[in-house]
């Protein structure tokens, strides 16, 4: 797809795109992209960028549990689906990308839990609510972003962003809670963003949706506490994905700087830790919030932003 020229790039839930002027990079389509791929090219623009040191996963047993993950075909959602399946959960992997879901299911073979592909567009809110019935763990991850000044922001895109990233999570939570309440146990993890805690120019729809998701998550936490249900947000900064890789050259041209300076001068300017977050790191935070050790954590936001919000 040819990327339309706008004052900024398109991004997706749970990961952050470049702040500031630049070209748009849709994932799927400019209006209804729900995920972004994480497979790396052999000659990645991010080769040599520091990565997280490997670490042992937290102990988690979700045997007999059903986990629904949105935006599961790629990116953070894919990492979450695989992590929770490894813990024994039966995964309802929700995404518009059927081929991506098939690939996920293939990669999940051999894990303790199973992955069931659910091809679903979250703008179908009734279907989203039905899909959440019987869910023990709900991971609201899917989303999209168009970066553009408010006066130029298309109202229909603003509506779609709020539908996918705020109204759909509401409907999914609404569909999941009866079973969770009946079981006396449930875990809701909303993949928010550093932009659920901070604002940036040209991101009116994305910032509004993420701030709304934060409020929804807190409300679910207060209502669910007496039923054994916790609700929390995780708030990633920039995550290592091909969508970020694709923007390196364009951001260098836009900001008139060498490509090797884009990460430090643009993407990671506000981050104290000068590296990208890995999708598996976000998935591990999601997993931790499902452990018994995290049973007293609810109604909060876990910033995975490398110190961005310390400013």
N, C-alpha and C positions, 0 to 999 in steps of 0.2 A: 504494500500500500504506500502511496506517495504521501508524505507527511505534509499537512497544511501548515502554512506559515502563520504563527500566532505570536503574541508576546511571551510565550512560555510553553513548556512541554506538558504532554499528558502523562499521568502517572497512575498508580493503582494503590489499592488499600494496603496499609501496613508497611509500605515503603515510601520513601520521599524522593521526589524528583528535584531537579535543579531549580533554585529560587532565582527569579530574575528573567530578563528577556532571553528568548531563544525559540527554536522551532518546536512544533508539536510532534510527539511520537506516540500515536495511538497504539493500544494493545487490543487487537481485534477490530474495533471501530472507535471513532472519536467520541461517540455518544454512549455506547453500552459495553465498553471493555471492562471485564471483571477481574482479569488476572494478567500476569506477565511471566514469561518463561525464565527459568534459571539456568538452563544448560549453557556452558561457557564455550566460546570458540577457541580454536587452537591458538590463534594470535590475538588474545584478548587485550583490549585497551587498558585493562586493569591488571595485567601481568606485573608482578613485582610489588603490588600494593600489599601492605601487611595484612595478614589474615589472623583470625583467632586461633589460639593454640588449642589442640584437641583436648577434650576433657570427658570424663565419664558421665553418662546420663544419670539423672536422678532416678531413684527407685520408684517405680510406679506400676501398679497392677490394676488394669481396667478390664480384666476378664469378666465377661458377661455384660459389659456396658456397651451402649450405643453412642457413638460420637458423630455429630454432624459438623462438617467443615465446609464453609462456603469459599469460593474461589480456589478450589482444591486442585485444579488441573496443573498449577505451576506456582512458582514463587513461594511465598510464606505459607500459603494454604497447602501446597503440596508437601512441604516440610512438616507441617503440623499433622497432616493426615498420616504420613509415614511414621511419625513419632508416636502418635496415639495408637496406631495399629501395632507397632512394636510392643506397646504396653498391653496388648491383648484386646483392645476395643474393636468392635465392628463399626467400620467407618461408612457413613453416608457421605460420599464425596460429591459435593454439589458444584457445578460449574456449567457455563454455556459451551465450553470446549469439549466436545465428545471425544475427539482424538487424544487430547491431553489427559482426559480421565482414563481412557483405555491404557495409555502409557503408564499412568500412575498405578492402576490395578496390576499391570504386569510387573512393575517394579516392587510391588508389595507382596508378591508371591514369596512364600517362605517365612513371612512374619507371623507372629502369634495370632494377630487379628486379621480380619479380612477387609478389603476395600470394595464397596459397592458403588459403582458410578451412577450418579443421578444427574442427567442432563436437564438443567433448569435455568431459565432466565429469571433473575430475582425481581425484575419488573412485574412479573406475574405474582402479585402479593398473596393471592388466595392459595396458589400452588405452593408458595414458600411456607406459608403457615401449616399447610397439610403435611409438608415434608418433614417438619420438625416434631410431629407427634411421636411420642415414644422415645424421645432423645434424652440421654443422661448427661451428655457433655455437648455443649453448643459452642462452636468457635465461629464468630462472625468476623470474617476476614475480607470478603469480596468488596471491590470498590473501583472507582475510576476517578480521574482528575483531568480537568481542562484548565490550563493556566492562561488567564486573560484579564485585563482590567474590568472592573465592575461595569463601566459604561459600555463596554463591548461584549460583555458576557451574554451568550444566547440564553434567553429564559428557558427554552426547552431543555438545554443541557443542564442548567441549574436544577431544574425539576428532576431530571433523570439521576443526577448525582445524589440529591436528597432522597430519592426513592430507593436507590440501590444501597446507599450507605447509612441511612437512618430509618426509613420506614420499613424496609425489608428486615433489618435486625429486630425492630419492634415486633413485626409479625412472626418472625422465627421464635423469639422469646415467648411470645404469646402462645404459640403452638406447642412449645416445649414444656412450659411450666406445669400444666396439669399432671403430666407423667412424673416430672421431678417432685412435685408436691406429694403425689401419691406414694412415691418411693421414699420420701424423707431425705432425699439426696439429689444434688444436681450441681453442675459446674458450668457457668457461663463465662466465657472469655471473649472479650471484644478486642479485636486487633485495631486499636486506634492509631495514633501517630503522635510524634512530637507536635504536630499541628493540631492535636486535640488539647494541647497545653499552651501553645504559642500560636501567634498568627504571622502570616507573611503576605506581602502584597501579591496581587494577581491570583489569589487562591480562594476567592470568596465562597464558592460552593463547597470545596473540599474542607476548608477550615470550619465553615458553618456545620457541615455534616459531622465532622469529627468532634466538635464541641458538643453537638447534640447527642452523639453517641456516648460521650462521657456522662452526661446527665442521665440518659436512659439507663446506663450501667449502674449508676449509683442508686437510682430509684428501684431497679430490680434487686439490688443488694438489700435495701431496706425492707422491701416486701417479702423477699425470699428467706430472710434470716431465720425466722421461726419455723421454716419448713426444711432446713438443712441445705438450702441452696445458696451458693456464693456467686457473686458477679463482680468481675474485675476487668480492667483494661490493661493491655500492654501497649507501650507507646514507642515504637521504633523510630530511629532517625533514618539515615540512608542505608539501604540494604544492597548487598552485592548481587546485582541482576544484570542480564544483558541489556535491559532498557537503559540502565545507567551507562553501560559501556557504549551504547550507540550514541549517547549524547556528548561524549567526550570531545570529538572533533568539532561538533556544532557549537558547543559552549566555548571552546577555544577561539573559534572564529568570532562569535558574538562578543566575547569579552576582550578580544585582541591579546590573548596570552597563549603561550605554548601549551600543547596538550598535557604535558607532564605537570602543569601547574593547576589544571582544572580541579582536581580533587581537593587540593589544599586551599585554593583561593576561592572556590565556588561551593562545591558540595560540602566540604568539611570545614568551612570557615568558622562556623559557630560551635564546632565540636572540639572538646578538649582532647579527646582521643582521635588521633588522625588516621583512622582506618574506617572501612565500611563494616557494617554489621552483616553477619552471615544469616541466611534464612534458618539454618539449623539452630542458631542461638535464640532466635525468636521462638521457634518451636519448643525449645527446652524450657523457656520461661512459661510458655503455655502449659507444658506438661507439669512443671512445678506447681502451678496454681491448681492442678487437679489432685495433688498428693494429699495424704492425711496431714502432713506437716504444715500445709497451707490452709487448713480448715478454718483458721481464725482470721484469714485475710479476705476481706470483702469490702466492696465499695471504694476501692482505691485504684490508682493508676501506676503501673510499673514502668518507669521511663527507662528505655534502652537506647539512650541518645548520646552516649559518649560525653556527657557533661554539658550538652547544649542548653538544657533548662537551668543549669547552675548560674547562667548569666542573669 
